[in-house]
């Protein structure tokens, strides 16, 4: 089934699922803060459910908190010195993705949104004009146990 338009129920929010592109990364290189293809934490609201917070509106630029979507990923790591295998756990972000009208979107709860971004300044020194959102500033991803969480598509 191809979804053309959707209206979320209760306190659900549908946002864009914008990803980092190579042109957005510093000098075209991958850094420890973000990687090409990772979903950004700043997204634009496409639709909101009837029971969402009053402060959220369609078109708002918001900061998404991925903590509810962190999942452990187990892998065996060989230790040649001790000749034993041990379980290594990495935390990954499993985003709730849906396709609407051939566009990838995030299907979130209102509690997954930390704030509405109203003003900021990007690397080129541009900022907002009379409260209108123009361009997002990239924020540092949250770290879990001192390591950057990997992102996967569920």
C-alpha positions in Angstrom: 0.0 0.0 0.0 1.3 3.5 -0.9 0.4 6.2 1.7 -0.3 9.5 0.0 -1.3 11.6 3.0 -1.6 10.8 6.7 -3.0 12.4 9.8 -1.5 11.0 13.0 -3.7 10.1 16.0 -3.5 11.0 19.6 0.0 12.4 20.5 1.9 11.2 17.4 4.0 13.6 15.2 5.2 13.0 11.7 8.4 14.8 10.8 10.8 14.8 7.9 13.7 12.3 8.0 16.4 14.5 6.6 19.9 13.0 6.5 23.4 14.4 6.4 24.8 14.8 2.9 28.4 15.0 2.0 28.0 18.7 1.2 26.9 19.4 4.8 29.9 17.8 6.3 33.1 19.7 7.1 35.4 19.7 4.1 33.4 16.8 2.6 34.9 14.4 5.2 33.1 12.3 7.7 33.6 13.4 11.3 33.0 11.9 14.6 29.9 14.1 15.1 27.9 13.0 12.1 28.2 10.7 9.1 26.8 10.9 5.6 23.4 9.2 5.6 22.8 9.5 9.3 19.4 11.0 10.2 19.7 14.5 11.6 18.3 15.4 15.0 16.8 18.6 13.6 13.6 17.9 11.6 10.6 19.7 10.3 7.0 18.8 11.5 4.8 17.6 8.7 1.7 16.6 10.7 0.6 16.5 14.3 -2.1 14.5 16.2 -5.0 16.2 18.0 -3.6 15.5 21.5 -0.1 16.9 21.0 1.3 19.8 23.0 -0.1 23.2 22.1 3.4 24.5 21.3 3.9 22.2 18.3 2.8 23.4 14.8 3.1 22.0 11.3 6.2 23.5 9.7 8.1 24.0 13.0 11.8 23.0 13.1 12.3 20.7 16.1 15.1 19.0 17.9 14.3 15.2 18.1 15.5 13.2 21.2 16.5 9.7 20.0 16.8 8.2 23.5 13.5 6.1 23.1 14.9 4.5 20.0 18.3 3.3 21.3 18.7 -0.5 21.1 21.6 -2.7 22.1 23.5 -4.5 19.3 25.4 -7.6 20.4 28.5 -8.9 18.6 31.2 -11.4 19.5 34.7 -10.1 19.7 37.7 -12.4 19.5 40.5 -11.9 21.9 43.6 -13.6 20.4 45.7 -13.2 23.6 43.2 -15.0 25.8 41.8 -17.1 23.0 38.2 -16.4 24.2 35.2 -14.6 22.7 33.4 -12.0 24.6 30.1 -10.3 24.0 30.5 -6.6 22.9 27.4 -4.3 23.1 27.0 -1.2 21.0 24.0 1.1 21.2 22.3 1.9 17.9 19.4 4.2 17.0 16.5 2.3 15.4 14.4 5.2 14.0 10.6 4.6 13.4 10.5 5.3 9.7 7.5 5.4 7.4 7.1 6.3 3.7 4.5 8.9 2.8 4.1 9.8 -0.8 7.5 8.2 -1.6 9.1 10.4 1.1 10.9 9.0 4.1 9.4 10.3 7.4 9.8 9.8 11.1 6.7 8.6 13.1 7.3 10.0 16.6 5.5 10.9 19.8 5.4 14.5 21.0 7.5 13.5 24.0 10.4 12.7 21.6 10.7 16.4 20.7 12.9 18.3 23.1 12.3 21.8 21.7 11.2 24.0 18.8 14.1 25.8 17.2 13.3 29.4 16.6 16.6 31.1 15.9 20.2 30.0 15.3 23.3 30.8 13.4 25.0 28.5 11.0 28.7 28.2 10.1 28.5 30.9 7.4 27.1 33.5 9.9 23.6 33.4 8.4 20.8 33.6 11.0 17.0 33.9 11.0 15.0 36.8 9.8 12.3 38.0 12.2 11.8 34.7 13.9 11.5 32.7 10.6 13.5 29.5 10.4 15.9 29.6 7.5 18.5 26.9 8.0 19.4 24.5 10.8 22.6 24.5 12.9 24.0 21.0 13.2 24.1 19.8 16.8 26.4 17.2 18.3 24.8 13.8 18.5 24.0 12.4 22.0 26.6 10.0 23.3 25.9 6.8 25.1 28.6 5.4 27.5 31.2 7.7 25.9 30.5 6.4 22.3 28.5 7.8 19.5 25.4 5.8 18.8 25.1 4.2 15.3 22.0 4.7 13.3 20.0 2.1 11.5 16.7 2.0 9.6 14.1 -0.2 11.1 
